[in-house]
Structures are given as structure tokens and as C-alpha cells.
Amino acid sequence: MREILGRRRRLLSRRNDGRPEPISAALTFATEWQWPVLPGVAPDPQGRARCGCPDPECTVPGAHPFDPGLLAATTDERMVRWWWGNRPSAPIVLATGGLAPCAVSLPALAASRALAALDRKGIRLGPVVAAPHRWAILVAPYSMEQLGELLYAQDFVPGSLRFHGEGGYLALPPSETGHGEIRWERAPLPGSASPWVPDVEAVVDTVVEALTRTGVSAPEL
């Protein structure tokens, strides 16, 4: 009974704007989906576009690990509760790869076109994470060898395409970062099981084509 009541309180833990509290979302990711997470460094309160880390030129303010480091990512409920109990507004950072999903990210305009093209092709997608300037399509874990073969087959790979694989990370909703809110462009379906995600092979060609047609080849925030 105690576990059921605790679960209910967690599910009902929402902010005034209707979005879940970071601790509620972090617990869902870690304990129900078995995605290893850790708190990101918060944005600098003195400057929204700046990061709370020591790097004044940080390009992902608030959306990356710092203290603790990425290797501390865990699915342990007690650790997640302790972290967000002490830092309730900390961004949620997913350690990609291993048993957790990986991701392919690209600038928002090209990403929107890529999703539309994937829909037209009838390719099933899982969750898609959206930041103000970049979207990330969650995909099944892939190896560097697998990724290398996919990229080698491309005539051109735009520099604005990023891969979040083994040893990488990605900020998850409902995080607040120095560039703004992290949200679901395509939310996971309700349920306790870890969301389904496609293989990276299913999306790479369409993503590269969308970037090429959009003309976004240089890295963007």
C-alpha cells in the first residue's frame, strides 16, 4: 500500500502549469523505464542564456552534467530522490547508450521537415525531444561501427547533425535550460514500459536529406 500511495503522489506531482515536476519525471525515467539519469547543471540565474558551470562559453547552458559527472547516471530510486530533493529544479540528463536509447539531433526547422517526411514514408517513430533550437529523435542503441557504416554511405553529412550515442547525454523534459524549455514534440505513449524507439538506420537517410534541403550544414546551438 505504501508503494502504491507513493506512486500515486509521484504521478500527481505537477507544477502550476500542468507539467510534471522534474523529480516525478526523473523517477519515471529511472525506475519505470530503466533509463539512467542524473541532474544537469542549472542555468546561471544571473543570465538565462548562460550556464551555471565554470565555462563562460558553454554552448549547452544547463543541459549537461557537471557535478556529478556523467558516469554517476543511475536508475536507483533513492539516489534520484536525493538528487532532486536537494536540487528540485535541476534539468534531467539522460546518459545515452547501453540499455538506454540513443538519439539523433538536428536544428528544429530541419527536424520538423524530417518528421513530416518520415511520416509520409510510414516510418514509425518513438519519442522526440524538442529544445527551442534543436530536436532529438530517440533511437535504439547503436555502436560506433554501425554509425560509421551509415555515415560512410552518405554523399554528404551536414555538420549540424549530432549523434548522442554511447557515452553521450541528452536533456529530457520537463527541464529548463539556458536556451529555454525542453519538451516533448512527440510524447511517449502512456504506460509503465520503456517507450519503443526505431533503429537509427530507419531515420538517418531522411534526416540527412532534410538537413541538406534546408541548407543547415554548419553546427547550430
BELRAZI-V202448 format. One record per helix or strand of 2 or more residues. SS is the DSSP state (H for helix, E for strand). FROM is the first residue (numbers start at 0). TO is the last residue. If there is no record, write none. Layout:
ss->SS from->FROM to->TO
ss->SS from->FROM to->TO
//
This chain:
ss->H from->1 to->10
ss->H from->21 to->31
ss->E from->36 to->38
ss->H from->69 to->71
ss->H from->76 to->85
ss->E from->91 to->94
ss->E from->101 to->106
ss->H from->107 to->119
ss->E from->127 to->129
ss->E from->133 to->138
ss->H from->143 to->151
ss->E from->161 to->163
ss->E from->168 to->171
ss->E from->175 to->176
ss->E from->179 to->180
ss->E from->182 to->185
ss->H from->200 to->213
//
